Amino acid sequence: MSEARAALVADIADVLETVLNKRVELTSDMNIVNDLGLDSIAVMNFCMALEDKFDISIPLHDMASVVTVDDLAKTIETLRSDA
């Protein structure tokens, strides 16, 4: 994992910790919903917090294809480069 990707995953973990109000340790292959036990409301809160943190808008069709932390990092990188 590149330094930039590792920093992004760390930022994602920070956002998730704020949303869940507990410490989390993420790995790139971690399943966001299954491994972290997020329900649909927590996922939406997480998505909105990510949008605020990174100043992006994540289309619902993009979120539907996000399964792992690595998928999420790639989606954020793509949205930030398109901005």
VMD Tcl script that draws the C-alpha trace (Angstrom):
set ca {
  {0.00 0.00 0.00}
  {1.35 3.39 -0.98}
  {1.95 6.13 1.60}
  {-0.87 8.20 0.14}
  {-3.29 5.26 0.30}
  {-2.22 4.45 3.87}
  {-2.82 8.08 4.87}
  {-6.25 7.97 3.23}
  {-7.17 4.76 5.07}
  {-6.06 6.42 8.33}
  {-8.32 9.40 7.53}
  {-11.19 7.02 6.77}
  {-10.61 5.32 10.13}
  {-10.69 8.71 11.88}
  {-14.04 9.53 10.28}
  {-15.45 6.13 11.17}
  {-14.29 6.46 14.78}
  {-16.12 9.79 15.00}
  {-19.32 8.29 13.56}
  {-19.22 5.16 15.75}
  {-17.75 6.90 18.78}
  {-15.31 4.03 19.28}
  {-11.81 3.05 18.18}
  {-11.54 1.06 14.96}
  {-8.58 -0.49 13.20}
  {-9.04 -0.86 9.47}
  {-7.33 -3.10 6.95}
  {-7.65 -2.58 3.22}
  {-9.51 -5.87 2.68}
  {-11.96 -5.33 5.55}
  {-15.65 -5.53 4.59}
  {-17.13 -2.23 5.75}
  {-20.61 -3.53 6.58}
  {-19.97 -7.11 7.67}
  {-16.68 -6.73 9.54}
  {-17.66 -3.49 11.26}
  {-21.30 -4.41 11.88}
  {-22.70 -1.20 10.39}
  {-26.43 -0.92 9.83}
  {-27.94 1.17 7.02}
  {-28.22 4.31 9.17}
  {-24.59 4.02 10.30}
  {-23.51 3.57 6.66}
  {-25.39 6.74 5.64}
  {-23.92 8.70 8.58}
  {-20.45 7.41 7.63}
  {-21.02 8.40 3.99}
  {-22.11 11.93 4.95}
  {-19.13 12.33 7.29}
  {-16.78 11.20 4.50}
  {-18.34 13.70 2.12}
  {-17.78 16.48 4.67}
  {-14.21 15.41 5.48}
  {-13.05 15.10 1.88}
  {-15.33 17.78 0.37}
  {-16.80 15.35 -2.14}
  {-20.23 14.02 -3.08}
  {-20.47 10.24 -3.23}
  {-23.22 9.16 -5.65}
  {-25.38 6.31 -4.35}
  {-24.49 4.16 -7.35}
  {-20.81 4.48 -6.37}
  {-21.54 3.58 -2.73}
  {-23.38 0.45 -3.89}
  {-20.14 -0.87 -5.41}
  {-18.06 -0.18 -2.28}
  {-17.54 -3.34 -0.23}
  {-14.06 -3.11 1.27}
  {-12.02 -0.31 2.79}
  {-9.80 -0.45 -0.31}
  {-12.87 0.00 -2.56}
  {-13.82 3.05 -0.51}
  {-10.31 4.50 -0.70}
  {-10.27 4.06 -4.50}
  {-13.70 5.70 -4.80}
  {-12.60 8.69 -2.71}
  {-9.37 9.03 -4.73}
  {-11.35 8.99 -7.98}
  {-13.90 11.54 -6.75}
  {-11.16 13.84 -5.45}
  {-9.25 13.71 -8.73}
  {-12.44 14.44 -10.71}
  {-13.18 17.54 -8.62}
}
mol new
graphics top color blue
foreach p $ca { graphics top sphere $p radius 0.5 }
foreach p [lrange $ca 0 end-1] q [lrange $ca 1 end] { graphics top cylinder $p $q radius 0.2 }
display resetview
